[in-house]
């Protein structure tokens, strides 16, 4: 799972962590997997690259 396997920050990872806190780990895993599948499909169809996003700003 993207949330635990990588230490690199991304908007997708941040979204997944917020989702895990809000709806629970099991439902969040399914939502994250679906979002990754949609991103991969878009990448395959139009040939773009995944953008990690800008670093989170610590307040």
C-alpha positions, -999 to +999 in steps of 0.1 A: +000+000+000+013+034-009+007+048+025+031+024+043+055+013+016+070+047+007+084+074+029+084+100+001+057+126+004+030+129-022-005+144-024-018+109-029-001+096+002-014+126+022-049+120+009-047+083+019-035+091+054-064+116+060-088+090+046-075+063+069-081+085+100-116+094+088-131+061+075-108+034+088-079+013+073-099-013+054-121+011+035-092+034+029-072+006+013-100+000-012-103+037-020-065+041-024-063+011-047-092+024-068-076+059-070-042+043-081-060+023-107-077+054-121-043+072-122-026+043-139-054+041-165-050+078-173-012+074-175-015+045-199-041+061-222-024+095-226+012+087-218+017+113-190+040+107-160+030+106-123+037+138-105+046+134-068+034+170-061+050+198-041+063+192-006+038+198+022+045+230+041+049+225+078+031+251+099 
